[in-house]
Each structure stands twice: as C-alpha cells, then as structure tokens.
Amino acid sequence: MTVNERVAKLEALLVGNGGKGLYEIEDEHFKEFKEFKKRFYAFIFSAISIWIAGTAVLANLLIQLRG
C-alpha cells in the first residue's frame, strides 16, 4: 500500500466519523466500555444479592416448617 493510499484511507476514516480525530473516536469507545463495565458490575452485584436474599427466604421457610 502506497503512502497516498494510506492518506486517502485515513482521510476517509476521519470524514466518515464527522471529522473527529482518531483520539476522540478512541475516547468515545473507552467511555462506552466504562459505562458497559459499570452496568455489568451492577448486574452481577444485583444477581448475587437476589441469590443471597432468596437463599435466606428459603432457609427461613424450612426453619418454620420444621419447628
């Protein structure tokens, strides 16, 4: 690939993204990844909390049924 082809490809990339620089594009993806990571951790935490609460409720029901 010649230098001119590389420049043309880079120009097409920049124009195709609204004229944003490459670093701004990477920053947007990084922000999206950070947001996804926060939501993923929140989902895991809530799933574990629900599992612990469900286990406690079942244990309480078993204790009440036995005694």
FIKOLRO-663702 format. One record per atom (N, C-alpha, C, CB): residue number from 1; residue in three letters; atom name; x, y, z. Coordinates in nm, 4 decimals. Atoms other than C-alpha are relative to their C-alpha. Glycine has a CB too. Layout:
N
   seq   type   atom       east      north         up
   NUM    ala     CA          X          Y          Z
...
//
This chain:
67
   seq   type   atom       east      north         up
     1    met      N     0.0855    -0.1176     0.0000
     1    met     CA     0.0000     0.0000     0.0000
     1    met      C     0.0897     0.1234     0.0000
     1    met     CB    -0.0971     0.0001     0.1229
     2    thr      N    -0.0826    -0.1196     0.0105
     2    thr     CA     0.1433     0.3337    -0.1012
     2    thr      C    -0.0401     0.1017     0.1061
     2    thr     CB    -0.0115     0.0616    -0.1401
     3    val      N     0.0268    -0.1053    -0.0989
     3    val     CA     0.1594     0.6412     0.1162
     3    val      C    -0.1295     0.0735    -0.0355
     3    val     CB     0.1188     0.1002     0.0073
     4    asn      N     0.1212    -0.0714     0.0416
     4    asn     CA    -0.1111     0.8121    -0.0893
     4    asn      C    -0.1255    -0.0805     0.0326
     4    asn     CB     0.0051     0.0306    -0.1504
     5    glu      N     0.1157     0.0838    -0.0336
     5    glu     CA    -0.3473     0.5176    -0.0403
     5    glu      C    -0.0267     0.0036     0.1504
     5    glu     CB     0.0231    -0.1458    -0.0468
     6    arg      N     0.0174    -0.0067    -0.1455
     6    arg     CA    -0.2857     0.5256     0.3340
     6    arg      C    -0.0601     0.1335     0.0415
     6    arg     CB     0.1341    -0.0216     0.0714
     7    val      N     0.0542    -0.1329    -0.0312
     7    val     CA    -0.3523     0.9010     0.3468
     7    val      C    -0.1467     0.0073    -0.0395
     7    val     CB     0.0805     0.1107    -0.0721
     8    ala      N     0.1391    -0.0018     0.0459
     8    ala     CA    -0.6715     0.8568     0.1453
     8    ala      C    -0.0883    -0.0807     0.0941
     8    ala     CB    -0.0107    -0.0553    -0.1433
     9    lys      N     0.0761     0.0829    -0.0915
     9    lys     CA    -0.7844     0.5795     0.3764
     9    lys      C    -0.0221     0.0715     0.1334
     9    lys     CB     0.0713    -0.1333     0.0222
    10    leu      N     0.0106    -0.0749    -0.1253
    10    leu     CA    -0.7142     0.7931     0.6841
    10    leu      C    -0.0965     0.1171    -0.0142
    10    leu     CB     0.1379     0.0504     0.0439
    11    glu      N     0.0928    -0.1105     0.0234
    11    glu     CA    -0.8966     1.0913     0.5340
    11    glu      C    -0.1438    -0.0504    -0.0051
    11    glu     CB     0.0352     0.0732    -0.1304
    12    ala      N     0.1353     0.0567     0.0080
    12    ala     CA    -1.1971     0.8713     0.4554
    12    ala      C    -0.0485    -0.0390     0.1395
    12    ala     CB    -0.0026    -0.1234    -0.0946
    13    leu      N     0.0378     0.0378    -0.1364
    13    leu     CA    -1.1937     0.7436     0.8124
    13    leu      C    -0.0402     0.1223     0.0811
    13    leu     CB     0.1153    -0.0734     0.0693
    14    leu      N     0.0291    -0.1215    -0.0767
    14    leu     CA    -1.1837     1.0936     0.9595
    14    leu      C    -0.1272     0.0681    -0.0485
    14    leu     CB     0.1171     0.0972    -0.0088
    15    val      N     0.1204    -0.0635     0.0539
    15    val     CA    -1.4510     1.2333     0.7252
    15    val      C    -0.1224    -0.0854     0.0322
    15    val     CB     0.0126     0.0212    -0.1533
    16    gly      N     0.1112     0.0901    -0.0284
    16    gly     CA    -1.6688     0.9268     0.7820
    16    gly      C    -0.0474     0.0069     0.1430
    16    gly     CB     0.0388    -0.1398    -0.0318
    17    asn      N     0.0375    -0.0125    -0.1408
    17    asn     CA    -1.6699     0.9938     1.1562
    17    asn      C    -0.0280     0.1448     0.0382
    17    asn     CB     0.1099    -0.0565     0.0888
    18    gly      N     0.0362    -0.1377    -0.0288
    18    gly     CA    -1.7822     1.3539     1.1295
    18    gly      C     0.1202     0.0910     0.0196
    18    gly     CB    -0.0860     0.0048     0.1213
    19    gly      N    -0.1184    -0.0832    -0.0123
    19    gly     CA    -1.4281     1.4907     1.1088
    19    gly      C     0.0672    -0.0081     0.1361
    19    gly     CB    -0.0356     0.1407    -0.0286
    20    lys      N    -0.0624     0.0139    -0.1312
    20    lys     CA    -1.3375     1.3733     1.4592
    20    lys      C     0.1388    -0.0597    -0.0140
    20    lys     CB    -0.0865    -0.0867     0.0926
    21    gly      N    -0.1331     0.0579     0.0007
    21    gly     CA    -0.9791     1.2907     1.5359
    21    gly      C    -0.0035    -0.1435     0.0497
    21    gly     CB     0.0949     0.0833     0.0852
    22    leu      N    -0.0044     0.1402    -0.0411
    22    leu     CA    -0.8716     0.9351     1.5992
    22    leu      C    -0.0038    -0.0136     0.1513
    22    leu     CB     0.1249    -0.0674    -0.0550
    23    tyr      N    -0.0004     0.0094    -0.1463
    23    tyr     CA    -0.8118     1.0059     1.9676
    23    tyr      C    -0.1391     0.0222     0.0567
    23    tyr     CB     0.0973     0.1014     0.0600
    24    glu      N     0.1370    -0.0219    -0.0465
    24    glu     CA    -1.1652     1.1394     2.0095
    24    glu      C    -0.0846    -0.1239    -0.0223
    24    glu     CB    -0.0629     0.1203    -0.0712
    25    ile      N     0.0751     0.1230     0.0273
    25    ile     CA    -1.3034     0.8235     1.8476
    25    ile      C     0.0337    -0.1047     0.1058
    25    ile     CB     0.0316    -0.0542    -0.1427
    26    glu      N    -0.0410     0.0968    -0.1017
    26    glu     CA    -1.0997     0.6081     2.0869
    26    glu      C    -0.0575     0.0375     0.1359
    26    glu     CB     0.1532    -0.0087     0.0078
    27    asp      N     0.0570    -0.0433    -0.1273
    27    asp     CA    -1.2185     0.8200     2.3819
    27    asp      C    -0.1468    -0.0378     0.0104
    27    asp     CB     0.0164     0.1505     0.0171
    28    glu      N     0.1414     0.0369    -0.0020
    28    glu     CA    -1.5815     0.7594     2.2826
    28    glu      C    -0.0164    -0.1490     0.0278
    28    glu     CB    -0.0673     0.0368    -0.1331
    29    his      N     0.0098     0.1440    -0.0232
    29    his     CA    -1.5258     0.3852     2.2688
    29    his      C     0.0391    -0.0344     0.1434
    29    his     CB     0.0891    -0.0766    -0.0991
    30    phe      N    -0.0422     0.0241    -0.1374
    30    phe     CA    -1.3455     0.3962     2.6028
    30    phe      C    -0.1106     0.0378     0.0973
    30    phe     CB     0.1278     0.0784     0.0317
    31    lys      N     0.1119    -0.0407    -0.0864
    31    lys     CA    -1.6363     0.5860     2.7606
    31    lys      C    -0.1130    -0.1024    -0.0059
    31    lys     CB    -0.0527     0.1392    -0.0413
    32    glu      N     0.1044     0.1021     0.0136
    32    glu     CA    -1.8827     0.3321     2.6190
    32    glu      C     0.0389    -0.1267     0.0755
    32    glu     CB    -0.0254    -0.0323    -0.1489
    33    phe      N    -0.0465     0.1192    -0.0711
    33    phe     CA    -1.6693     0.0499     2.7573
    33    phe      C    -0.0102     0.0185     0.1506
    33    phe     CB     0.1442    -0.0327    -0.0389
    34    lys      N     0.0102    -0.0257    -0.1431
    34    lys     CA    -1.6532     0.2129     3.1014
    34    lys      C    -0.1453    -0.0072     0.0461
    34    lys     CB     0.0597     0.1370     0.0340
    35    glu      N     0.1426     0.0050    -0.0344
    35    glu     CA    -2.0325     0.2557     3.1025
    35    glu      C    -0.0505    -0.1444     0.0006
    35    glu     CB    -0.0827     0.0849    -0.0993
    36    phe      N     0.0385     0.1410     0.0045
    36    phe     CA    -2.0798    -0.1072     2.9985
    36    phe      C     0.0539    -0.0746     0.1211
    36    phe     CB     0.0505    -0.0656    -0.1290
    37    lys      N    -0.0618     0.0673    -0.1137
    37    lys     CA    -1.8398    -0.2204     3.2711
    37    lys      C    -0.0757     0.0325     0.1284
    37    lys     CB     0.1479     0.0405     0.0130
    38    lys      N     0.0774    -0.0378    -0.1193
    38    lys     CA    -2.0334    -0.0233     3.5354
    38    lys      C    -0.1320    -0.0757     0.0045
    38    lys     CB    -0.0261     0.1520     0.0022
    39    arg      N     0.1292     0.0697     0.0039
    39    arg     CA    -2.3640    -0.1730     3.4243
    39    arg      C     0.0165    -0.1500     0.0215
    39    arg     CB    -0.0701     0.0256    -0.1336
    40    phe      N    -0.0252     0.1429    -0.0173
    40    phe     CA    -2.2155    -0.5224     3.4093
    40    phe      C     0.0246    -0.0325     0.1474
    40    phe     CB     0.1204    -0.0444    -0.0856
    41    tyr      N    -0.0260     0.0235    -0.1419
    41    tyr     CA    -2.0805    -0.4983     3.7653
    41    tyr      C    -0.1266     0.0192     0.0836
    41    tyr     CB     0.1106     0.0937     0.0498
    42    ala      N     0.1260    -0.0211    -0.0716
    42    ala     CA    -2.4160    -0.3611     3.8847
    42    ala      C    -0.0915    -0.1213    -0.0176
    42    ala     CB    -0.0706     0.1286    -0.0503
    43    phe      N     0.0826     0.1176     0.0252
    43    phe     CA    -2.5934    -0.6553     3.7204
    43    phe      C     0.0486    -0.1192     0.0826
    43    phe     CB     0.0011    -0.0348    -0.1496
    44    ile      N    -0.0557     0.1121    -0.0766
    44    ile     CA    -2.3583    -0.9098     3.8816
    44    ile      C    -0.0293     0.0189     0.1483
    44    ile     CB     0.1529    -0.0127    -0.0236
    45    phe      N     0.0266    -0.0266    -0.1411
    45    phe     CA    -2.3945    -0.7426     4.2220
    45    phe      C    -0.1463    -0.0236     0.0342
    45    phe     CB     0.0394     0.1428     0.0354
    46    ser      N     0.1419     0.0192    -0.0286
    46    ser     CA    -2.7739    -0.7393     4.1987
    46    ser      C    -0.0384    -0.1475    -0.0088
    46    ser     CB    -0.0854     0.0824    -0.0966
    47    ala      N     0.0296     0.1425     0.0108
    47    ala     CA    -2.7822    -1.1032     4.0860
    47    ala      C     0.0461    -0.0746     0.1251
    47    ala     CB     0.0668    -0.0592    -0.1248
    48    ile      N    -0.0495     0.0643    -0.1215
    48    ile     CA    -2.5687    -1.2094     4.3830
    48    ile      C    -0.0864     0.0383     0.1190
    48    ile     CB     0.1466     0.0385     0.0262
    49    ser      N     0.0861    -0.0444    -0.1106
    49    ser     CA    -2.7831    -1.0005     4.6199
    49    ser      C    -0.1339    -0.0733    -0.0015
    49    ser     CB    -0.0232     0.1518    -0.0077
    50    ile      N     0.1278     0.0714     0.0109
    50    ile     CA    -3.1029    -1.1597     4.4886
    50    ile      C     0.0181    -0.1464     0.0389
    50    ile     CB    -0.0569     0.0108    -0.1438
    51    trp      N    -0.0258     0.1399    -0.0353
    51    trp     CA    -2.9479    -1.5063     4.5227
    51    trp      C     0.0143    -0.0168     0.1514
    51    trp     CB     0.1270    -0.0506    -0.0709
    52    ile      N    -0.0167     0.0074    -0.1464
    52    ile     CA    -2.8464    -1.4394     4.8846
    52    ile      C    -0.1345     0.0201     0.0687
    52    ile     CB     0.1023     0.1063     0.0498
    53    ala      N     0.1310    -0.0243    -0.0602
    53    ala     CA    -3.1904    -1.2989     4.9682
    53    ala      C    -0.0922    -0.1203    -0.0195
    53    ala     CB    -0.0641     0.1261    -0.0602
    54    gly      N     0.0829     0.1185     0.0254
    54    gly     CA    -3.3629    -1.5962     4.8050
    54    gly      C     0.0411    -0.1168     0.0866
    54    gly     CB     0.0078    -0.0399    -0.1460
    55    thr      N    -0.0489     0.1071    -0.0859
    55    thr     CA    -3.1439    -1.8375     4.9965
    55    thr      C    -0.0449     0.0219     0.1442
    55    thr     CB     0.1530    -0.0092    -0.0075
    56    ala      N     0.0435    -0.0309    -0.1362
    56    ala     CA    -3.2280    -1.6599     5.3223
    56    ala      C    -0.1498    -0.0266     0.0171
    56    ala     CB     0.0320     0.1466     0.0344
    57    val      N     0.1444     0.0234    -0.0080
    57    val     CA    -3.6012    -1.6742     5.2478
    57    val      C    -0.0294    -0.1501     0.0038
    57    val     CB    -0.0727     0.0660    -0.1198
    58    leu      N     0.0218     0.1448    -0.0002
    58    leu     CA    -3.5845    -2.0460     5.1664
    58    leu      C     0.0434    -0.0629     0.1322
    58    leu     CB     0.0758    -0.0650    -0.1160
    59    ala      N    -0.0454     0.0524    -0.1285
    59    ala     CA    -3.3844    -2.1159     5.4809
    59    ala      C    -0.1004     0.0325     0.1093
    59    ala     CB     0.1380     0.0568     0.0359
    60    asn      N     0.0994    -0.0398    -0.0991
    60    asn     CA    -3.6377    -1.9233     5.6867
    60    asn      C    -0.1259    -0.0857    -0.0131
    60    asn     CB    -0.0349     0.1492    -0.0154
    61    leu      N     0.1175     0.0848     0.0197
    61    leu     CA    -3.9254    -2.1212     5.5331
    61    leu      C     0.0244    -0.1418     0.0510
    61    leu     CB    -0.0384    -0.0036    -0.1481
    62    leu      N    -0.0323     0.1345    -0.0497
    62    leu     CA    -3.7511    -2.4517     5.6069
    62    leu      C     0.0026    -0.0043     0.1520
    62    leu     CB     0.1349    -0.0463    -0.0552
    63    ile      N    -0.0041    -0.0041    -0.1468
    63    ile     CA    -3.6900    -2.3485     5.9677
    63    ile      C    -0.1420     0.0064     0.0557
    63    ile     CB     0.0833     0.1217     0.0496
    64    gln      N     0.1378    -0.0114    -0.0477
    64    gln     CA    -4.0562    -2.2517     6.0090
    64    gln      C    -0.0772    -0.1302    -0.0204
    64    gln     CB    -0.0713     0.1148    -0.0716
    65    leu      N     0.0705     0.1253     0.0250
    65    leu     CA    -4.1780    -2.5768     5.8543
    65    leu      C     0.0437    -0.1098     0.0975
    65    leu     CB     0.0235    -0.0455    -0.1440
    66    arg      N    -0.0498     0.1032    -0.0914
    66    arg     CA    -3.9585    -2.7911     6.0808
    66    arg      C    -0.0436     0.0276     0.1448
    66    arg     CB     0.1537    -0.0082    -0.0082
    67    gly      N     0.0235    -0.0322    -0.1404
    67    gly     CA    -4.0273    -2.6067     6.4025
    67    gly      C    -0.1362     0.0497     0.0209
    67    gly     CB     0.0970     0.0999     0.0499
//
